[in-house]
C-alpha cells in the first residue's frame, strides 16, 4: 500500500511540474525500428506533379497516371504536350498502353508537340523529311568517298607494277652489261694466251732452224 501511494504521488508531482511520468500502466513501443537493415519508408511527394499543378487539380501521387512522367521540376514538358494533345488525350493514351511503354510514348508526344510548335504546317513530318534528305546526302558522299578510295588503290597498284617493271628492266640491263664484260674479259685473256703460246713456239722453232 505504501509503494502504490508513493508511485501515485511521484506521478502527480511529475505531471504538475510538466515532466512525463516515469511509470505507466501500459508498455510503450519505440517509434524507430531497432533493425539496422530495415529500409527507410518511401519519400512522400508533397508538391503535385506538373500536370496537376498546371491543371489546378489535387494530385494523388500514388494514383495519378501522369505523375511519373511529368515531375514538378519539368513543367514545360507537360505544357508543350498539353498545348498540342490536351490532357484528356494524353491520359487516355497512357491508359491504353502497358506501363513499360508509357515513358517512350510521353517522350514521343513531347517531341511531336515541339516539332508542331516549330513548324505548324508539317510538324514532325517536316523534320523527318529533312533528316531523310540529310541521310541521302551523306550516303551519296560516302559512296563518292568509297569510289575515290578504290580509284586511289588502283592507281597505287598500277604504280607499283610500273616500278616493278622498271626494276626488272634495270636488272636485265645490268645482267647484259655484266655478261658483255665477262665475255670481253674472256676474249682478251684468250688472245693473251694465244699470243704467248705463239711467241713460245716461235722461239722454239728458231732454235731448231739455227
Secondary structure as GFF3:
##gff-version 3
##sequence-region A 1 210
A	DSSP	alpha_helix	2	17	.	.	.	ID=ss1
A	DSSP	alpha_helix	50	55	.	.	.	ID=ss2
A	DSSP	alpha_helix	75	84	.	.	.	ID=ss3
A	DSSP	alpha_helix	87	96	.	.	.	ID=ss4
A	DSSP	alpha_helix	99	118	.	.	.	ID=ss5
A	DSSP	alpha_helix	124	209	.	.	.	ID=ss6
###
